[in-house]
Amino acid sequence: MRQQALLANSNDAEARRSVTEESLHVQQELARLKEAPEHRRAVLLQEIEQIEEGIADLVETIDPATVKRLNTLLRSAREEISNENWSGVRQLVQQAHTVFRRALYEQPGFIMAMFERFAAERHVALDKNLHDRLVEQGHTVFEQQDIESLREIISMIVRNRMPNETESSGVVMLAGLMR
């Protein structure tokens, strides 16, 4: 809250730098806490449960082989938690995240929601005119339910965005899936 007030009331580069540094410090502290031995189990179980909830929500639309693969990965991750093999758990959870994201990417509803989100974020576009043209094209193919063309437009919108520390890894991953 304090940082938001500071940014809202200042155009000063020093104020922005200060807020950025504090934000980075908070992110580093959160990462440190997640990796603390006393929190590892809870954090990893939470990640597994989030993926399981996502699978449950989409089980009717995801390929059965993908569901089976995800369940195998998550069952193995739980076994590795009981063995306290933290690096093995992280690898399995990361693989499950990747498989789940790919399954999401195949869902037309997810692609349409992603387009709507990126279309509304004109403020992070490097070239606002390009963003506007891409959004207009996107609305046209959106109405035609042309999911493949919409994927391509989303990829172009993502490449026209300013990097953002809090979402950069997710956006880069999504952009990579779109190629």
Secondary structure, 3 states (H helix, E strand, C coil): CHHHHHHHCCCCHHHHHHHHHHHHHHHHHHHHHHHCHHHHHHHHHHHHHHHHHHHHHHCCCCCHHHHHHHHHHHHHHHHHHHCCCHHHHHHHHHHHHHHHHHHHHCCHHHHHHHHHHHHCCHHHECCHHHHHHHHHHHHHHHHCCCHHHHHHHHHHHHHCECCCCCCHHHHHHHHHHHC
